[in-house]
Amino acid sequence: MRTFNVTFTERKVYEAVVEAETMEKAVNKVRNCHVQEEDLIEKDITINDLREVLVKEQQFE
């Protein structure tokens, strides 16, 4: 088994269909969490760095 150190940025970009009378009211529904969780689609996770970590076994005396 190998060991890796992973640095990543989790950018959550969601998409949902919102019914509202105006664009401002649609934005307010999203900001006030009036969007169902199952309507949201997560879009992106970016890996910034990936390196293998060399792990040496230590011997204890």
C-alpha positions as CSV (number, residue, x, y, z in Angstrom):
1,M,0.0,0.0,0.0
2,R,1.4,3.4,-0.9
3,T,0.7,6.7,0.9
4,F,-0.2,10.0,-0.8
5,N,-0.5,13.5,0.4
6,V,-3.3,15.2,-1.5
7,T,-4.0,19.0,-1.4
8,F,-7.3,19.9,-2.9
9,T,-9.9,22.7,-3.2
10,E,-13.5,21.7,-3.0
11,R,-15.5,24.2,-5.0
12,K,-19.1,23.3,-4.8
13,V,-21.0,24.7,-7.7
14,Y,-24.7,23.7,-7.6
15,E,-27.4,23.9,-10.1
16,A,-31.2,23.8,-9.4
17,V,-34.4,24.8,-11.1
18,V,-36.2,27.5,-9.0
19,E,-39.7,28.8,-9.6
20,A,-40.2,32.5,-8.7
21,E,-41.9,35.6,-10.0
22,T,-38.7,37.5,-10.5
23,M,-34.9,36.8,-10.8
24,E,-34.4,38.6,-7.4
25,K,-36.9,36.3,-5.7
26,A,-35.3,33.3,-7.3
27,V,-31.9,34.3,-5.9
28,N,-33.5,35.0,-2.5
29,K,-35.0,31.5,-2.4
30,V,-31.5,30.0,-3.0
31,R,-29.9,32.3,-0.4
32,N,-32.6,31.4,2.2
33,C,-32.2,27.7,1.6
34,H,-35.6,27.2,0.0
35,V,-34.1,24.7,-2.5
36,Q,-34.5,21.0,-1.9
37,E,-31.2,19.2,-1.3
38,E,-32.1,16.6,-4.0
39,D,-32.5,19.4,-6.6
40,L,-28.8,20.4,-6.1
41,I,-26.1,18.9,-8.3
42,E,-22.5,19.2,-7.2
43,K,-20.3,20.1,-10.1
44,D,-16.5,20.3,-9.4
45,I,-13.7,19.3,-7.1
46,T,-10.2,20.5,-8.1
47,I,-7.0,18.6,-7.2
48,N,-4.3,21.1,-6.5
49,D,-1.4,18.8,-5.6
50,L,-0.8,15.1,-5.4
51,R,2.5,13.7,-4.0
52,E,3.5,10.3,-2.9
53,V,4.7,10.3,0.7
54,L,7.6,7.9,1.5
55,V,6.8,6.2,4.9
56,K,9.7,4.4,6.6
57,E,8.9,1.8,9.3
58,Q,10.3,2.8,12.6
59,Q,12.0,0.2,14.9
60,F,11.3,0.8,18.6
61,E,13.9,-0.3,21.1
